[in-house]
Amino acid sequence: MKRAITKIRPASGFSHFLHLLFVVLLPLLIYVFVRINLAPLAVGLVFLSKWRMFAVRPRHWLANLRANSVDIMVGISIIIFMSQTTTTVFQLIWAAVYALWLLLIKPSTTLFGVSIQALIAQVAGLMAVYTAWGGSPLYVLVLATWVTCYVAARHFFTSFDEPYSRFLSDTWGYFGAALAWVLGHWLLYYNIVAQPALLLSVIGFGLAAMYYLENTDRLSSLLRRQFVFIMVAIIVVVLVFSDWGDKAI
C-alpha cells in the first residue's frame, strides 16, 4: 500500500504564485504595520505566513511547528528590532534584512545553510529577548533564553546525523537558561547588546563551528585550540572588564 505524501509548500499553479507574492510582500507589510504602531498585527502576519503548518493532519502539527520555529523566531525578532526604532531608514533596513532571510537564507537546505539559519536565529532571538523584555522578572528572561537556545540548537542538529540531538539541544538550552539566571542578577548592556546574549552568541558560535568542522572532516587540532583560545579570551575580557552593577555600560 502506497503512503500518501502531503505537500505543504505549493509547487506550482496559482497557489505557488500567491505563496511567492506573500513572501515578497511580507517584509513590506510588516514595515507598514510597525510604522502605524500596529506591531501585534505584524506578529500576526508572521504566524499567518506559516498557515501551511496546519494544512496537514493534526498529528503532524507539533513536528511542523518545531521545523518552522526558527523562521517564526527570526520574524518576531525583526519586528521587535523595527519597533525599537522610529527612524524610517533603520526600519527599512530591517525590512530588507527580513526579505534577505526569506528569499536567500531560509530556503537553504544544505548543511552549511541550516547551520547559518540556527546561528542567525539564536543571535536575533537573544538580542530581541533582552531588548524587549530586559526589565522583566528574572524567570521570564530565563524561560525565554531557554526556548531560544533550545530551538536554535534543535534546528542546528537536524542537519546532522546526530543520535543525541535531543540531549545536546536540551543541554544547550539548560546552559543558556543557567547563564541567564546567573547574569540576570547583574544584567549589563554593551550599547544595545545584553551580556548574556553576547556570551551565549560567542560560545554558541565557537562550539557550533567546531562541531560543523568536525563533522565535515576539516577540524584540525590547531584549529580547535584556536577556537577555544578565542572563546576563552573573549569571555575573560567581557567578565573582567565589566562594571558589575545594575546599569548599562
Residue pairs with C-beta under 8 A, 6 or more apart in sequence:
6 55
6 56
6 57
6 60
8 52
8 53
8 55
8 56
8 64
9 19
9 52
10 16
10 18
10 19
22 49
23 49
23 102
23 103
24 99
24 103
26 45
26 46
26 49
26 98
26 102
27 95
27 96
27 98
27 99
27 102
28 95
29 42
29 45
30 42
30 45
30 46
30 75
30 78
30 79
30 82
30 95
30 98
31 82
31 91
31 92
31 94
31 95
33 39
33 41
33 42
33 45
34 42
34 79
34 82
34 83
34 91
35 88
35 91
39 79
39 82
39 83
42 79
42 82
43 76
43 79
46 72
46 75
46 76
46 79
47 72
49 75
50 68
50 71
50 72
52 64
53 61
53 64
53 65
53 68
54 61
54 64
56 64
66 151
66 154
67 158
69 151
69 154
69 155
70 117
70 118
70 121
70 151
70 152
70 155
71 106
73 121
73 124
73 125
73 148
73 151
73 152
74 98
74 101
74 106
74 120
74 121
74 124
74 125
75 98
76 128
77 124
77 125
77 127
77 128
78 94
78 95
78 97
78 98
78 101
78 124
80 128
80 131
80 132
81 94
81 124
81 127
81 128
81 131
82 90
82 91
82 94
82 95
83 132
84 131
84 132
85 91
101 120
105 113
105 116
105 117
105 120
106 117
108 114
108 116
108 117
110 159
111 159
111 160
111 212
111 215
111 216
112 212
114 155
114 156
114 158
114 159
115 156
115 159
115 208
115 212
117 155
118 152
118 153
118 155
118 156
118 208
119 152
119 156
119 204
119 205
119 208
121 148
121 151
121 152
121 155
122 148
122 149
122 152
122 153
122 200
122 201
122 204
123 197
123 201
125 148
125 151
125 152
126 145
126 148
126 149
126 194
126 196
126 197
126 200
126 201
127 192
127 193
127 194
127 197
129 141
129 144
129 145
129 148
129 197
130 141
130 187
130 189
130 193
130 194
130 196
130 197
131 192
131 194
133 140
133 141
133 144
134 141
134 187
134 189
134 194
138 181
138 184
138 185
141 180
141 184
141 187
141 196
142 177
142 180
142 181
142 184
143 177
145 176
145 177
145 179
145 180
145 196
145 200
146 173
146 174
146 176
146 177
146 180
147 173
148 176
149 172
149 173
149 175
149 176
149 177
149 200
149 204
150 169
150 170
150 172
150 173
150 176
152 204
153 168
153 169
153 172
153 173
154 165
154 166
154 169
156 208
157 165
157 168
157 169
158 165
160 211
160 215
162 168
172 204
176 196
176 200
179 196
179 199
179 200
180 196
183 195
183 196
183 199
184 196
186 244
186 245
186 246
187 194
187 195
187 196
187 246
188 194
188 195
188 242
188 243
188 244
188 245
188 247
188 248
188 249
189 195
189 248
189 249
190 198
190 249
195 238
195 242
198 238
199 235
199 238
202 231
202 234
202 235
203 231
203 235
206 227
206 228
206 230
206 231
209 227
210 219
210 224
210 227
213 219
213 223
242 249
243 249
